[in-house]
Amino acid sequence: MKFSTKGKVYRLSSTQRLPISMDDAWDFLSNPANLKEITPKYMSFDIISGADRPMFAGQIIQYIVTPILGIKTTWVTEITHVVDKEYFVDEQRFGPYALWHHKHFIKPVEGGVEMEDIIDYKVPLGFLGRLVHPILVKPKLIEIFNHRTKKLIELFGEIKN
């Protein structure tokens, strides 16, 4: 997992290899209903609407999530780009970030698939948000993605390098 900063926009990138087929990877990763399964339980992640059909560009998905301190937050994302069995992009339309742009890539590798996530995001509240980023936001994102990595290994196994 890598973090970088370009001005006031942060980037988190993560790569994981799974010993499953492209079809199985795409079916699981592109189904918004599976987000609940790979999100930490304490976040009380619930989809309100928009996950009732296969993923498509323009799809709006609404969630309720409790990221910190038991505070429930509505999060609305739009699937802006989809290329079947290659990548999709979700962007926040309403929620906790000033900017959230999440690219999900999958590609075949020996023994399975490689997933790559690239998230460009900006915290709200200007200078104050940037102050709390290293204390609250960055560690929380690392925790969430570490949980997701472990959960995907539990579900599918892993490709040993």
C-alpha positions, -999 to +999 in steps of 0.1 A: +000+000+000+014+034-009+004+070+000+014+101-018+004+138-019+001+161-049-007+195-034-039+191-014-050+158-030-038+125-014-034+092-032-037+057-018-028+028-040-030-009-033-023-040-052-034-076-044-031-109-063-058-135-060-059-171-073-092-167-091-104-163-127-110-130-144-147-138-145-149-146-108-128-115-099-150-093-120-182-108-107-172-102-071-155-069-074-180-052-097-210-062-075-216-033-051-234-056-027-201-073-019-187-041-004-204-049+028-186-083+030-151-067+027-158-036+049-150-038+087-182-047+105-179-018+130-185+006+101-221-007+098-219-004+060-254-006+044-265+000+008-296+021+007-302+020-031-286+015-065-271-020-062-300-039-076-285-045-111-252-052-127-227-023-126-230+003-154-217+038-161-240+064-145-251+041-117-258+059-084-253+039-052-263+052-018-248+039+014-249+045+051-216+040+068-202+047+103-165+054+097-156+070+131-170+076+166-203+060+158-213+089+135-236+076+107-228+092+073-246+090+040-223+084+011-234+086-025-212+074-053-215+073-091-200+046-112-185+069-139-166+044-161-169+007-167-149-015-191-160-051-186-133-073-169-108-045-169-117-016-147-144+006-132-143+040-115-165+053-086-167+089-077-183+104-046-212+127-053-221+133-017-203+122+015-174+127+038-147+137+014-142+169-006-130+146-035-131+108-039-121+092-072-115+055-069-102+034-098-104-004-097-083-023-121-080-061-127-057-080-150-048-116-155-015-127-140+001-162-137-021-182-113-050-157-111-056-119-112-041-088-099-063-061-085-051-025-083-069+003-065-059+039-070-078+064-049-073+102-052-090+120-024-092+154-007-103+159+029-128+186+037-123+216+060-092+230+043-063+235+067-081+218+096-088+187+075-052+186+064-041+187+100-063+157+110-055+137+079-023+120+093-040+114+127-074+102+116-081+099+079-050+082+067-048+056+095-085+048+090-081+042+052-050+020+059-071+000+084-100-004+060-078-015+031-058-039+053-091-054+064-102-057+028-069-074+019-073-100+047-110-106+039-102-112+002-075-137+012-100-155+035-125-157+006-102-165-023-067-173-010-036-156-022-009-160-048+024-164-031+053-145-048 
